[in-house]
């Protein structure tokens, strides 16, 4: 690579980018013109004029739709900068293991089996409930209530 090329992007060239502008909880699709030498992307504003955003060449991603490949970038409206989609933070091994366990089918199947009542236990509970009901009815009839 020559010295006028950074991350596969030639300096002094203008690229057309498809941008997604994140504004609080809304997402707008934009067409940007990105100047590789300055790192600024221009877009026609909604009310006329142009708006500029600082775009890092590391934040430009490739989007493949069928045979077409487009350059896309995600922009933060509050900071007027591009946003990275990758997280460079170290992975928490405990949390990763916990998530792996929770997504395994065998874990949930074992949990359900341990909480499931046996048929004999359910029959004993039903009979105990029926016996309790008849005992309450017997006491109420003894006091003269018709049930």
QUIBELKA-V905374 format. One record per run of one state. SS is the DSSP state (H for helix, E for strand, C for the rest). FROM is the first residue (numbers start at 1). TO is the last residue. If there is no record, write none. Layout:
BEGIN
ss=SS from=FROM to=TO
ss=SS from=FROM to=TO
END
This chain:
BEGIN
ss=C from=1 to=4
ss=E from=5 to=6
ss=C from=7 to=8
ss=E from=9 to=10
ss=C from=11 to=13
ss=E from=14 to=23
ss=C from=24 to=25
ss=E from=26 to=35
ss=C from=36 to=39
ss=E from=40 to=44
ss=C from=45 to=49
ss=E from=50 to=54
ss=C from=55 to=56
ss=H from=57 to=59
ss=C from=60 to=60
ss=E from=61 to=65
ss=C from=66 to=67
ss=E from=68 to=76
ss=C from=77 to=80
ss=E from=81 to=83
ss=C from=84 to=92
ss=H from=93 to=103
ss=C from=104 to=104
ss=H from=105 to=115
ss=C from=116 to=118
ss=H from=119 to=142
ss=C from=143 to=147
END
